[in-house]
Amino acid sequence: MAQYTIKELEHLSGIKAHTIRIWEQRYGILNPKRTETNIRYYDDADLKSLLNISLLNERGYKISKIAQMDKGQILDTVQQLCDQPCECAQHVSELVAAMVDMDEYKFDRALSKATLQMGFQETMQEVVYPFLNKIGILWQTGNITPAHEHFVSNLIRQKLLVAIDGQPARWKEDDPVYILYLPEGELHELALLYMLYILRAHNQRVVYMGQHLPFKDLELTYEQFKAKFLCTVLTTVPEREQVQAYLNKLSERFSDSTIYVYGYQAQHDFLVFPVNVVRLNCMRELMAKFK
């Protein structure tokens, strides 16, 4: 069973730690457990309960009113709200709760509802990416397993593939080519697939090379298409100390191309980006190219 600190609950629910403490003391909404060394912690049931309470509170229910409800009443009220149009934060909370339970039906329902209400692109920007950030917190604190990550990644990947399939290629033979790839050893593909969706939606000519591409194969693909643009995502590869050398290598080898780099490893403040290498801080920066 996962164990959460109060600060982790704050990050995952959006409710400040001191507010959670006040609600505990005044209304008894949570009952933290204690380790053998007397350190307070919360479990999955506490997290899901707080997510529901946070949702009701955001939708205008006073905490004093919520505290008077039993668990069944809270769940029924949340279910009624979930059947109505809602804000992004609620969609994110629903995804977190479904992931904790590894409930594919609830996860798919929450993601589909957000897509119907907001459109696929806005759902990716305003719901999926904030959700993945929360997943990162859970991963760093050891509160989800690789099974949880695979569970949500594969469901989101399925949605992306369907959306990409709905964007037929409309490029011309002389259009500039974008090569999309992940470096050798890099397997985190969701952001690269979203790049593919964005480029296809804007009728760009894309050669999608996917995960774990050896550098020599990237060179061969480049030589075949003389690509004007390369796009990659650096999540775990290369490691922090090797990122600068990798950026320099890309810049020198593909000096006639513009190289777009996204991902965690590209965000370090100490990096110096060569003139033809562009860091993307968010996907909206890629979209802005086509406005």
ZATOR-851254 format. One record per residue (C-alpha): residue number from 1; chain; x, y, z. Coordinates in steps of 0.05 Angstrom, whole numbers, plus 5000, padded with zeros to 4 digits. Layout:
BEGIN
<r><seq>NUM</seq><mol>A</mol><u>X</u><v>Y</v><w>Z</w></r>
...
//
This chain:
BEGIN
<r><seq>1</seq><mol>A</mol><u>5000</u><v>5000</v><w>5000</w></r>
<r><seq>2</seq><mol>A</mol><u>5026</u><v>5069</v><w>4982</w></r>
<r><seq>3</seq><mol>A</mol><u>5044</u><v>5119</v><w>5037</w></r>
<r><seq>4</seq><mol>A</mol><u>5038</u><v>5194</v><w>5027</w></r>
<r><seq>5</seq><mol>A</mol><u>5064</u><v>5253</v><w>5067</w></r>
<r><seq>6</seq><mol>A</mol><u>5020</u><v>5313</v><w>5077</w></r>
<r><seq>7</seq><mol>A</mol><u>5062</u><v>5352</v><w>5027</w></r>
<r><seq>8</seq><mol>A</mol><u>5051</u><v>5298</v><w>4975</w></r>
<r><seq>9</seq><mol>A</mol><u>4976</u><v>5303</v><w>4988</w></r>
<r><seq>10</seq><mol>A</mol><u>4982</u><v>5378</v><w>4977</w></r>
<r><seq>11</seq><mol>A</mol><u>5016</u><v>5369</v><w>4909</w></r>
<r><seq>12</seq><mol>A</mol><u>4966</u><v>5316</v><w>4886</w></r>
<r><seq>13</seq><mol>A</mol><u>4901</u><v>5348</v><w>4911</w></r>
<r><seq>14</seq><mol>A</mol><u>4917</u><v>5422</v><w>4904</w></r>
<r><seq>15</seq><mol>A</mol><u>4897</u><v>5434</v><w>4977</w></r>
<r><seq>16</seq><mol>A</mol><u>4950</u><v>5468</v><w>5020</w></r>
<r><seq>17</seq><mol>A</mol><u>4981</u><v>5426</v><w>5075</w></r>
<r><seq>18</seq><mol>A</mol><u>4960</u><v>5474</v><w>5130</w></r>
<r><seq>19</seq><mol>A</mol><u>4888</u><v>5472</v><w>5104</w></r>
<r><seq>20</seq><mol>A</mol><u>4889</u><v>5396</v><w>5106</w></r>
<r><seq>21</seq><mol>A</mol><u>4913</u><v>5399</v><w>5179</w></r>
<r><seq>22</seq><mol>A</mol><u>4857</u><v>5448</v><w>5197</w></r>
<r><seq>23</seq><mol>A</mol><u>4805</u><v>5404</v><w>5164</w></r>
<r><seq>24</seq><mol>A</mol><u>4832</u><v>5343</v><w>5201</w></r>
<r><seq>25</seq><mol>A</mol><u>4830</u><v>5378</v><w>5269</w></r>
<r><seq>26</seq><mol>A</mol><u>4764</u><v>5414</v><w>5260</w></r>
<r><seq>27</seq><mol>A</mol><u>4724</u><v>5364</v><w>5219</w></r>
<r><seq>28</seq><mol>A</mol><u>4761</u><v>5298</v><w>5223</w></r>
<r><seq>29</seq><mol>A</mol><u>4758</u><v>5288</v><w>5148</w></r>
<r><seq>30</seq><mol>A</mol><u>4822</u><v>5246</v><w>5147</w></r>
<r><seq>31</seq><mol>A</mol><u>4853</u><v>5199</v><w>5198</w></r>
<r><seq>32</seq><mol>A</mol><u>4928</u><v>5195</v><w>5185</w></r>
<r><seq>33</seq><mol>A</mol><u>4964</u><v>5132</v><w>5206</w></r>
<r><seq>34</seq><mol>A</mol><u>5031</u><v>5129</v><w>5241</w></r>
<r><seq>35</seq><mol>A</mol><u>5093</u><v>5088</v><w>5226</w></r>
<r><seq>36</seq><mol>A</mol><u>5129</u><v>5049</v><w>5280</w></r>
<r><seq>37</seq><mol>A</mol><u>5173</u><v>5110</v><w>5290</w></r>
<r><seq>38</seq><mol>A</mol><u>5111</u><v>5154</v><w>5300</w></r>
<r><seq>39</seq><mol>A</mol><u>5114</u><v>5190</v><w>5232</w></r>
<r><seq>40</seq><mol>A</mol><u>5046</u><v>5209</v><w>5204</w></r>
<r><seq>41</seq><mol>A</mol><u>5027</u><v>5183</v><w>5135</w></r>
<r><seq>42</seq><mol>A</mol><u>4966</u><v>5175</v><w>5090</w></r>
<r><seq>43</seq><mol>A</mol><u>4944</u><v>5117</v><w>5045</w></r>
<r><seq>44</seq><mol>A</mol><u>4909</u><v>5109</v><w>4978</w></r>
<r><seq>45</seq><mol>A</mol><u>4840</u><v>5113</v><w>5011</w></r>
<r><seq>46</seq><mol>A</mol><u>4859</u><v>5180</v><w>5043</w></r>
<r><seq>47</seq><mol>A</mol><u>4884</u><v>5207</v><w>4976</w></r>
<r><seq>48</seq><mol>A</mol><u>4820</u><v>5187</v><w>4939</w></r>
<r><seq>49</seq><mol>A</mol><u>4777</u><v>5215</v><w>4996</w></r>
<r><seq>50</seq><mol>A</mol><u>4815</u><v>5281</v><w>4994</w></r>
<r><seq>51</seq><mol>A</mol><u>4809</u><v>5285</v><w>4917</w></r>
<r><seq>52</seq><mol>A</mol><u>4733</u><v>5278</v><w>4924</w></r>
<r><seq>53</seq><mol>A</mol><u>4730</u><v>5329</v><w>4980</w></r>
<r><seq>54</seq><mol>A</mol><u>4773</u><v>5377</v><w>4940</w></r>
<r><seq>55</seq><mol>A</mol><u>4727</u><v>5369</v><w>4880</w></r>
<r><seq>56</seq><mol>A</mol><u>4664</u><v>5384</v><w>4920</w></r>
<r><seq>57</seq><mol>A</mol><u>4698</u><v>5443</v><w>4954</w></r>
<r><seq>58</seq><mol>A</mol><u>4719</u><v>5472</v><w>4887</w></r>
<r><seq>59</seq><mol>A</mol><u>4648</u><v>5466</v><w>4862</w></r>
<r><seq>60</seq><mol>A</mol><u>4620</u><v>5508</v><w>4919</w></r>
<r><seq>61</seq><mol>A</mol><u>4607</u><v>5458</v><w>4975</w></r>
<r><seq>62</seq><mol>A</mol><u>4629</u><v>5485</v><w>5043</w></r>
<r><seq>63</seq><mol>A</mol><u>4676</u><v>5439</v><w>5081</w></r>
<r><seq>64</seq><mol>A</mol><u>4628</u><v>5441</v><w>5141</w></r>
<r><seq>65</seq><mol>A</mol><u>4574</u><v>5413</v><w>5095</w></r>
<r><seq>66</seq><mol>A</mol><u>4620</u><v>5360</v><w>5065</w></r>
<r><seq>67</seq><mol>A</mol><u>4642</u><v>5338</v><w>5135</w></r>
<r><seq>68</seq><mol>A</mol><u>4569</u><v>5320</v><w>5151</w></r>
<r><seq>69</seq><mol>A</mol><u>4564</u><v>5273</v><w>5092</w></r>
<r><seq>70</seq><mol>A</mol><u>4580</u><v>5199</v><w>5097</w></r>
<r><seq>71</seq><mol>A</mol><u>4625</u><v>5166</v><w>5045</w></r>
<r><seq>72</seq><mol>A</mol><u>4566</u><v>5142</v><w>5004</w></r>
<r><seq>73</seq><mol>A</mol><u>4536</u><v>5212</v><w>5000</w></r>
<r><seq>74</seq><mol>A</mol><u>4603</u><v>5242</v><w>4979</w></r>
<r><seq>75</seq><mol>A</mol><u>4612</u><v>5190</v><w>4924</w></r>
<r><seq>76</seq><mol>A</mol><u>4541</u><v>5200</v><w>4899</w></r>
<r><seq>77</seq><mol>A</mol><u>4550</u><v>5276</v><w>4897</w></r>
<r><seq>78</seq><mol>A</mol><u>4617</u><v>5269</v><w>4861</w></r>
<r><seq>79</seq><mol>A</mol><u>4585</u><v>5222</v><w>4811</w></r>
<r><seq>80</seq><mol>A</mol><u>4530</u><v>5273</v><w>4796</w></r>
<r><seq>81</seq><mol>A</mol><u>4582</u><v>5327</v><w>4785</w></r>
<r><seq>82</seq><mol>A</mol><u>4623</u><v>5281</v><w>4740</w></r>
<r><seq>83</seq><mol>A</mol><u>4563</u><v>5275</v><w>4694</w></r>
<r><seq>84</seq><mol>A</mol><u>4564</u><v>5351</v><w>4683</w></r>
<r><seq>85</seq><mol>A</mol><u>4614</u><v>5395</v><w>4645</w></r>
<r><seq>86</seq><mol>A</mol><u>4673</u><v>5408</v><w>4690</w></r>
<r><seq>87</seq><mol>A</mol><u>4739</u><v>5444</v><w>4695</w></r>
<r><seq>88</seq><mol>A</mol><u>4807</u><v>5417</v><w>4679</w></r>
<r><seq>89</seq><mol>A</mol><u>4826</u><v>5405</v><w>4752</w></r>
<r><seq>90</seq><mol>A</mol><u>4768</u><v>5358</v><w>4761</w></r>
<r><seq>91</seq><mol>A</mol><u>4788</u><v>5318</v><w>4699</w></r>
<r><seq>92</seq><mol>A</mol><u>4859</u><v>5312</v><w>4727</w></r>
<r><seq>93</seq><mol>A</mol><u>4833</u><v>5289</v><w>4795</w></r>
<r><seq>94</seq><mol>A</mol><u>4790</u><v>5236</v><w>4762</w></r>
<r><seq>95</seq><mol>A</mol><u>4849</u><v>5209</v><w>4723</w></r>
<r><seq>96</seq><mol>A</mol><u>4892</u><v>5206</v><w>4787</w></r>
<r><seq>97</seq><mol>A</mol><u>4838</u><v>5168</v><w>4825</w></r>
<r><seq>98</seq><mol>A</mol><u>4827</u><v>5119</v><w>4767</w></r>
<r><seq>99</seq><mol>A</mol><u>4902</u><v>5107</v><w>4761</w></r>
<r><seq>100</seq><mol>A</mol><u>4909</u><v>5092</v><w>4836</w></r>
<r><seq>101</seq><mol>A</mol><u>4855</u><v>5039</v><w>4828</w></r>
<r><seq>102</seq><mol>A</mol><u>4882</u><v>5017</v><w>4760</w></r>
<r><seq>103</seq><mol>A</mol><u>4810</u><v>5022</v><w>4736</w></r>
<r><seq>104</seq><mol>A</mol><u>4812</u><v>5024</v><w>4660</w></r>
<r><seq>105</seq><mol>A</mol><u>4738</u><v>5039</v><w>4652</w></r>
<r><seq>106</seq><mol>A</mol><u>4740</u><v>5100</v><w>4697</w></r>
<r><seq>107</seq><mol>A</mol><u>4805</u><v>5124</v><w>4666</w></r>
<r><seq>108</seq><mol>A</mol><u>4778</u><v>5118</v><w>4596</w></r>
<r><seq>109</seq><mol>A</mol><u>4712</u><v>5150</v><w>4615</w></r>
<r><seq>110</seq><mol>A</mol><u>4747</u><v>5210</v><w>4647</w></r>
<r><seq>111</seq><mol>A</mol><u>4794</u><v>5220</v><w>4588</w></r>
<r><seq>112</seq><mol>A</mol><u>4738</u><v>5212</v><w>4537</w></r>
<r><seq>113</seq><mol>A</mol><u>4693</u><v>5261</v><w>4574</w></r>
<r><seq>114</seq><mol>A</mol><u>4749</u><v>5313</v><w>4575</w></r>
<r><seq>115</seq><mol>A</mol><u>4760</u><v>5303</v><w>4500</w></r>
<r><seq>116</seq><mol>A</mol><u>4687</u><v>5311</v><w>4484</w></r>
<r><seq>117</seq><mol>A</mol><u>4682</u><v>5375</v><w>4525</w></r>
<r><seq>118</seq><mol>A</mol><u>4748</u><v>5407</v><w>4506</w></r>
<r><seq>119</seq><mol>A</mol><u>4773</u><v>5375</v><w>4442</w></r>
<r><seq>120</seq><mol>A</mol><u>4834</u><v>5329</v><w>4438</w></r>
<r><seq>121</seq><mol>A</mol><u>4888</u><v>5382</v><w>4432</w></r>
<r><seq>122</seq><mol>A</mol><u>4863</u><v>5422</v><w>4492</w></r>
<r><seq>123</seq><mol>A</mol><u>4854</u><v>5359</v><w>4533</w></r>
<r><seq>124</seq><mol>A</mol><u>4927</u><v>5340</v><w>4520</w></r>
<r><seq>125</seq><mol>A</mol><u>4951</u><v>5410</v><w>4541</w></r>
<r><seq>126</seq><mol>A</mol><u>4905</u><v>5424</v><w>4600</w></r>
<r><seq>127</seq><mol>A</mol><u>4890</u><v>5354</v><w>4627</w></r>
<r><seq>128</seq><mol>A</mol><u>4939</u><v>5301</v><w>4605</w></r>
<r><seq>129</seq><mol>A</mol><u>5004</u><v>5340</v><w>4616</w></r>
<r><seq>130</seq><mol>A</mol><u>4984</u><v>5365</v><w>4686</w></r>
<r><seq>131</seq><mol>A</mol><u>4963</u><v>5293</v><w>4701</w></r>
<r><seq>132</seq><mol>A</mol><u>5031</u><v>5267</v><w>4678</w></r>
<r><seq>133</seq><mol>A</mol><u>5065</u><v>5319</v><w>4723</w></r>
<r><seq>134</seq><mol>A</mol><u>5027</u><v>5290</v><w>4782</w></r>
<r><seq>135</seq><mol>A</mol><u>5048</u><v>5221</v><w>4761</w></r>
<r><seq>136</seq><mol>A</mol><u>5119</u><v>5245</v><w>4763</w></r>
<r><seq>137</seq><mol>A</mol><u>5109</u><v>5265</v><w>4836</w></r>
<r><seq>138</seq><mol>A</mol><u>5081</u><v>5197</v><w>4853</w></r>
<r><seq>139</seq><mol>A</mol><u>5138</u><v>5163</v><w>4816</w></r>
<r><seq>140</seq><mol>A</mol><u>5192</u><v>5204</v><w>4852</w></r>
<r><seq>141</seq><mol>A</mol><u>5162</u><v>5189</v><w>4920</w></r>
<r><seq>142</seq><mol>A</mol><u>5155</u><v>5115</v><w>4906</w></r>
<r><seq>143</seq><mol>A</mol><u>5079</u><v>5114</v><w>4910</w></r>
<r><seq>144</seq><mol>A</mol><u>5066</u><v>5083</v><w>4843</w></r>
<r><seq>145</seq><mol>A</mol><u>5097</u><v>5022</v><w>4811</w></r>
<r><seq>146</seq><mol>A</mol><u>5121</u><v>5011</v><w>4739</w></r>
<r><seq>147</seq><mol>A</mol><u>5054</u><v>4975</v><w>4730</w></r>
<r><seq>148</seq><mol>A</mol><u>5016</u><v>5040</v><w>4744</w></r>
<r><seq>149</seq><mol>A</mol><u>5060</u><v>5078</v><w>4695</w></r>
<r><seq>150</seq><mol>A</mol><u>5050</u><v>5026</v><w>4640</w></r>
<r><seq>151</seq><mol>A</mol><u>4976</u><v>5025</v><w>4654</w></r>
<r><seq>152</seq><mol>A</mol><u>4965</u><v>5099</v><w>4643</w></r>
<r><seq>153</seq><mol>A</mol><u>5018</u><v>5106</v><w>4588</w></r>
<r><seq>154</seq><mol>A</mol><u>4986</u><v>5052</v><w>4545</w></r>
<r><seq>155</seq><mol>A</mol><u>4916</u><v>5081</v><w>4553</w></r>
<r><seq>156</seq><mol>A</mol><u>4940</u><v>5151</v><w>4534</w></r>
<r><seq>157</seq><mol>A</mol><u>4981</u><v>5122</v><w>4477</w></r>
<r><seq>158</seq><mol>A</mol><u>4919</u><v>5088</v><w>4449</w></r>
<r><seq>159</seq><mol>A</mol><u>4882</u><v>5155</v><w>4449</w></r>
<r><seq>160</seq><mol>A</mol><u>4941</u><v>5188</v><w>4414</w></r>
<r><seq>161</seq><mol>A</mol><u>4945</u><v>5135</v><w>4360</w></r>
<r><seq>162</seq><mol>A</mol><u>4871</u><v>5141</v><w>4345</w></r>
<r><seq>163</seq><mol>A</mol><u>4877</u><v>5217</v><w>4341</w></r>
<r><seq>164</seq><mol>A</mol><u>4938</u><v>5212</v><w>4295</w></r>
<r><seq>165</seq><mol>A</mol><u>4902</u><v>5163</v><w>4250</w></r>
<r><seq>166</seq><mol>A</mol><u>4847</u><v>5215</v><w>4243</w></r>
<r><seq>167</seq><mol>A</mol><u>4897</u><v>5264</v><w>4212</w></r>
<r><seq>168</seq><mol>A</mol><u>4910</u><v>5238</v><w>4142</w></r>
<r><seq>169</seq><mol>A</mol><u>4976</u><v>5259</v><w>4109</w></r>
<r><seq>170</seq><mol>A</mol><u>4964</u><v>5320</v><w>4064</w></r>
<r><seq>171</seq><mol>A</mol><u>5036</u><v>5341</v><w>4049</w></r>
<r><seq>172</seq><mol>A</mol><u>5067</u><v>5353</v><w>3981</w></r>
<r><seq>173</seq><mol>A</mol><u>5129</u><v>5319</v><w>3954</w></r>
<r><seq>174</seq><mol>A</mol><u>5171</u><v>5382</v><w>3959</w></r>
<r><seq>175</seq><mol>A</mol><u>5149</u><v>5401</v><w>4030</w></r>
<r><seq>176</seq><mol>A</mol><u>5204</u><v>5404</v><w>4083</w></r>
<r><seq>177</seq><mol>A</mol><u>5213</u><v>5340</v><w>4123</w></r>
<r><seq>178</seq><mol>A</mol><u>5209</u><v>5332</v><w>4198</w></r>
<r><seq>179</seq><mol>A</mol><u>5244</u><v>5272</v><w>4228</w></r>
<r><seq>180</seq><mol>A</mol><u>5216</u><v>5251</v><w>4295</w></r>
<r><seq>181</seq><mol>A</mol><u>5256</u><v>5203</v><w>4338</w></r>
<r><seq>182</seq><mol>A</mol><u>5279</u><v>5185</v><w>4408</w></r>
<r><seq>183</seq><mol>A</mol><u>5353</u><v>5173</v><w>4422</w></r>
<r><seq>184</seq><mol>A</mol><u>5380</u><v>5103</v><w>4433</w></r>
<r><seq>185</seq><mol>A</mol><u>5357</u><v>5078</v><w>4501</w></r>
<r><seq>186</seq><mol>A</mol><u>5299</u><v>5128</v><w>4506</w></r>
<r><seq>187</seq><mol>A</mol><u>5231</u><v>5094</v><w>4510</w></r>
<r><seq>188</seq><mol>A</mol><u>5183</u><v>5148</v><w>4535</w></r>
<r><seq>189</seq><mol>A</mol><u>5144</u><v>5160</v><w>4472</w></r>
<r><seq>190</seq><mol>A</mol><u>5081</u><v>5198</v><w>4492</w></r>
<r><seq>191</seq><mol>A</mol><u>5109</u><v>5268</v><w>4480</w></r>
<r><seq>192</seq><mol>A</mol><u>5138</u><v>5247</v><w>4412</w></r>
<r><seq>193</seq><mol>A</mol><u>5071</u><v>5219</v><w>4391</w></r>
<r><seq>194</seq><mol>A</mol><u>5038</u><v>5284</v><w>4410</w></r>
<r><seq>195</seq><mol>A</mol><u>5089</u><v>5321</v><w>4368</w></r>
<r><seq>196</seq><mol>A</mol><u>5069</u><v>5275</v><w>4310</w></r>
<r><seq>197</seq><mol>A</mol><u>4996</u><v>5292</v><w>4322</w></r>
<r><seq>198</seq><mol>A</mol><u>5010</u><v>5367</v><w>4321</w></r>
<r><seq>199</seq><mol>A</mol><u>5052</u><v>5364</v><w>4258</w></r>
<r><seq>200</seq><mol>A</mol><u>5002</u><v>5320</v><w>4221</w></r>
<r><seq>201</seq><mol>A</mol><u>4945</u><v>5367</v><w>4243</w></r>
<r><seq>202</seq><mol>A</mol><u>4983</u><v>5423</v><w>4208</w></r>
<r><seq>203</seq><mol>A</mol><u>4995</u><v>5383</v><w>4145</w></r>
<r><seq>204</seq><mol>A</mol><u>5070</u><v>5376</v><w>4155</w></r>
<r><seq>205</seq><mol>A</mol><u>5111</u><v>5321</v><w>4123</w></r>
<r><seq>206</seq><mol>A</mol><u>5136</u><v>5275</v><w>4179</w></r>
<r><seq>207</seq><mol>A</mol><u>5182</u><v>5215</v><w>4180</w></r>
<r><seq>208</seq><mol>A</mol><u>5167</u><v>5181</v><w>4247</w></r>
<r><seq>209</seq><mol>A</mol><u>5224</u><v>5138</v><w>4272</w></r>
<r><seq>210</seq><mol>A</mol><u>5198</u><v>5126</v><w>4343</w></r>
<r><seq>211</seq><mol>A</mol><u>5236</u><v>5099</v><w>4403</w></r>
<r><seq>212</seq><mol>A</mol><u>5308</u><v>5078</v><w>4414</w></r>
<r><seq>213</seq><mol>A</mol><u>5339</u><v>5101</v><w>4348</w></r>
<r><seq>214</seq><mol>A</mol><u>5415</u><v>5090</v><w>4342</w></r>
<r><seq>215</seq><mol>A</mol><u>5451</u><v>5153</v><w>4319</w></r>
<r><seq>216</seq><mol>A</mol><u>5477</u><v>5120</v><w>4256</w></r>
<r><seq>217</seq><mol>A</mol><u>5405</u><v>5104</v><w>4235</w></r>
<r><seq>218</seq><mol>A</mol><u>5386</u><v>5177</v><w>4248</w></r>
<r><seq>219</seq><mol>A</mol><u>5443</u><v>5197</v><w>4202</w></r>
<r><seq>220</seq><mol>A</mol><u>5420</u><v>5149</v><w>4147</w></r>
<r><seq>221</seq><mol>A</mol><u>5348</u><v>5175</v><w>4152</w></r>
<r><seq>222</seq><mol>A</mol><u>5373</u><v>5246</v><w>4149</w></r>
<r><seq>223</seq><mol>A</mol><u>5415</u><v>5232</v><w>4087</w></r>
<r><seq>224</seq><mol>A</mol><u>5356</u><v>5200</v><w>4052</w></r>
<r><seq>225</seq><mol>A</mol><u>5307</u><v>5257</v><w>4064</w></r>
<r><seq>226</seq><mol>A</mol><u>5354</u><v>5317</v><w>4075</w></r>
<r><seq>227</seq><mol>A</mol><u>5307</u><v>5336</v><w>4131</w></r>
<r><seq>228</seq><mol>A</mol><u>5300</u><v>5409</v><w>4147</w></r>
<r><seq>229</seq><mol>A</mol><u>5276</u><v>5394</v><w>4217</w></r>
<r><seq>230</seq><mol>A</mol><u>5292</u><v>5343</v><w>4271</w></r>
<r><seq>231</seq><mol>A</mol><u>5249</u><v>5335</v><w>4333</w></r>
<r><seq>232</seq><mol>A</mol><u>5266</u><v>5294</v><w>4394</w></r>
<r><seq>233</seq><mol>A</mol><u>5247</u><v>5286</v><w>4468</w></r>
<r><seq>234</seq><mol>A</mol><u>5300</u><v>5275</v><w>4522</w></r>
<r><seq>235</seq><mol>A</mol><u>5266</u><v>5246</v><w>4583</w></r>
<r><seq>236</seq><mol>A</mol><u>5317</u><v>5199</v><w>4614</w></r>
<r><seq>237</seq><mol>A</mol><u>5369</u><v>5194</v><w>4558</w></r>
<r><seq>238</seq><mol>A</mol><u>5422</u><v>5220</v><w>4553</w></r>
<r><seq>239</seq><mol>A</mol><u>5438</u><v>5228</v><w>4627</w></r>
<r><seq>240</seq><mol>A</mol><u>5445</u><v>5298</v><w>4657</w></r>
<r><seq>241</seq><mol>A</mol><u>5521</u><v>5302</v><w>4650</w></r>
<r><seq>242</seq><mol>A</mol><u>5518</u><v>5280</v><w>4576</w></r>
<r><seq>243</seq><mol>A</mol><u>5462</u><v>5325</v><w>4550</w></r>
<r><seq>244</seq><mol>A</mol><u>5506</u><v>5383</v><w>4529</w></r>
<r><seq>245</seq><mol>A</mol><u>5553</u><v>5338</v><w>4489</w></r>
<r><seq>246</seq><mol>A</mol><u>5493</u><v>5306</v><w>4456</w></r>
<r><seq>247</seq><mol>A</mol><u>5463</u><v>5374</v><w>4436</w></r>
<r><seq>248</seq><mol>A</mol><u>5531</u><v>5395</v><w>4408</w></r>
<r><seq>249</seq><mol>A</mol><u>5536</u><v>5331</v><w>4368</w></r>
<r><seq>250</seq><mol>A</mol><u>5467</u><v>5341</v><w>4338</w></r>
<r><seq>251</seq><mol>A</mol><u>5483</u><v>5413</v><w>4320</w></r>
<r><seq>252</seq><mol>A</mol><u>5548</u><v>5395</v><w>4286</w></r>
<r><seq>253</seq><mol>A</mol><u>5524</u><v>5334</v><w>4249</w></r>
<r><seq>254</seq><mol>A</mol><u>5459</u><v>5365</v><w>4224</w></r>
<r><seq>255</seq><mol>A</mol><u>5483</u><v>5436</v><w>4216</w></r>
<r><seq>256</seq><mol>A</mol><u>5435</u><v>5452</v><w>4159</w></r>
<r><seq>257</seq><mol>A</mol><u>5374</u><v>5432</v><w>4200</w></r>
<r><seq>258</seq><mol>A</mol><u>5334</u><v>5463</v><w>4257</w></r>
<r><seq>259</seq><mol>A</mol><u>5331</u><v>5415</v><w>4316</w></r>
<r><seq>260</seq><mol>A</mol><u>5274</u><v>5419</v><w>4365</w></r>
<r><seq>261</seq><mol>A</mol><u>5287</u><v>5388</v><w>4433</w></r>
<r><seq>262</seq><mol>A</mol><u>5235</u><v>5376</v><w>4487</w></r>
<r><seq>263</seq><mol>A</mol><u>5234</u><v>5338</v><w>4552</w></r>
<r><seq>264</seq><mol>A</mol><u>5260</u><v>5337</v><w>4624</w></r>
<r><seq>265</seq><mol>A</mol><u>5333</u><v>5330</v><w>4606</w></r>
<r><seq>266</seq><mol>A</mol><u>5329</u><v>5391</v><w>4560</w></r>
<r><seq>267</seq><mol>A</mol><u>5305</u><v>5437</v><w>4615</w></r>
<r><seq>268</seq><mol>A</mol><u>5369</u><v>5443</v><w>4656</w></r>
<r><seq>269</seq><mol>A</mol><u>5390</u><v>5516</v><w>4667</w></r>
<r><seq>270</seq><mol>A</mol><u>5464</u><v>5502</v><w>4654</w></r>
<r><seq>271</seq><mol>A</mol><u>5453</u><v>5480</v><w>4582</w></r>
<r><seq>272</seq><mol>A</mol><u>5478</u><v>5524</v><w>4525</w></r>
<r><seq>273</seq><mol>A</mol><u>5438</u><v>5512</v><w>4462</w></r>
<r><seq>274</seq><mol>A</mol><u>5475</u><v>5517</v><w>4395</w></r>
<r><seq>275</seq><mol>A</mol><u>5446</u><v>5565</v><w>4344</w></r>
<r><seq>276</seq><mol>A</mol><u>5408</u><v>5512</v><w>4306</w></r>
<r><seq>277</seq><mol>A</mol><u>5381</u><v>5475</v><w>4367</w></r>
<r><seq>278</seq><mol>A</mol><u>5316</u><v>5502</v><w>4397</w></r>
<r><seq>279</seq><mol>A</mol><u>5291</u><v>5482</v><w>4466</w></r>
<r><seq>280</seq><mol>A</mol><u>5216</u><v>5473</v><w>4471</w></r>
<r><seq>281</seq><mol>A</mol><u>5190</u><v>5489</v><w>4541</w></r>
<r><seq>282</seq><mol>A</mol><u>5120</u><v>5467</v><w>4524</w></r>
<r><seq>283</seq><mol>A</mol><u>5083</u><v>5440</v><w>4463</w></r>
<r><seq>284</seq><mol>A</mol><u>5047</u><v>5506</v><w>4452</w></r>
<r><seq>285</seq><mol>A</mol><u>5114</u><v>5533</v><w>4427</w></r>
<r><seq>286</seq><mol>A</mol><u>5114</u><v>5481</v><w>4372</w></r>
<r><seq>287</seq><mol>A</mol><u>5042</u><v>5497</v><w>4354</w></r>
<r><seq>288</seq><mol>A</mol><u>5059</u><v>5571</v><w>4351</w></r>
<r><seq>289</seq><mol>A</mol><u>5104</u><v>5557</v><w>4290</w></r>
<r><seq>290</seq><mol>A</mol><u>5042</u><v>5546</v><w>4248</w></r>
<r><seq>291</seq><mol>A</mol><u>5000</u><v>5607</v><w>4268</w></r>
//
